[in-house]
């Protein structure tokens, strides 16, 4: 009977709208869930009879599948070193166990931390996957967990020191010859820098510049005798002597050393070679203006550096825009541990939801194509930021009103059909 069918159609509408309410409720509940992607309901009409019947009245409606909407969420800068976000397509890859299922899972939530064993993990303790750093300083091709060494970073002995200075062309040579035990009055300019031995111990090496004539300067490198193996206590030891020559334009013409610095610090590897760089001279194929010069302004050292360092402990982590994850050590060094992987799918809508802000690959989504951020259509990685939920509260409230009104309308279908049946029952009377 058509009236009865109308009642059941109304019931189907009530069931469909009730189910939709839970979908909207889930979206609203996850407004502040990082990386959450909203879902929407799809409705399907129910056929009331045989397919193709010209007078086939509808049997109502039913709630079909829920569709995930993978629109980009807003990015929020957090300033947290281990927070990352994806701007564009793709998913971070994490490995672990969820509800008894072990394997790779995929997420847009980039709230990462460092576990006590040095592994980069998400809030559930699942290990972030990427490409490990190899011995040559690049990254391997196999995807695995990104882990930073929690052991002390070994020291590096200084191999090169460099200084950029201007030596005053109008300066007069000192009246006395250079004296390592009285270097200040017997030189025109000095600078001191810290170098490191093979054990990571720091030592002072002082450079003294002494003008010897027009366009010619001597450089003396001194170390403390107390720091040297068998060195005289309380005295300076000259470890290298150089001779700088400048042309009439103030450019560095040539550098000569007799000999290069070779130091045996107490307790460390003997005969540590230390190169001293003042820039590329004209004789060596340079312009002579990229380092130490001799112009008519006051003598001064403008920059100096050395390439050694002491041992250091892991004190933090840094994630670059290309996904490179590096350990930050207490000695100021930054050492790359790996590069985060980003997965891309043929159909994001086909991914299966696993809870905990995770998805799993399915036959409908296709296999994960794993690469790095910014390549192959994958989104860019934004360090120090998180992707917010893509739920719009105003939109969800409008949906609530719409579905509420649809629920009321379907209830009216039932009450109207009931009134018609009641009228039908009074005909006999």
PyMOL commands that set and color helices and strands:
alter all, ss='L'
color gray80, all
select helices_A, chain A and resi 2-29+180-182+225-227+348-350+393-425
alter helices_A, ss='H'
color red, helices_A
select strands_A, chain A and resi 39-47+58-68+75-77+84-87+91-98+101-107+112-114+120-122+127-133+139-145+160-166+189-196+202-213+216-224+236-246+252-257+261-263+272-277+300-306+314-319+324-329+334-340+342-344+352-355+358-360+369-371+380-383+385-387
alter strands_A, ss='S'
color yellow, strands_A
deselect
rebuild
show_as cartoon
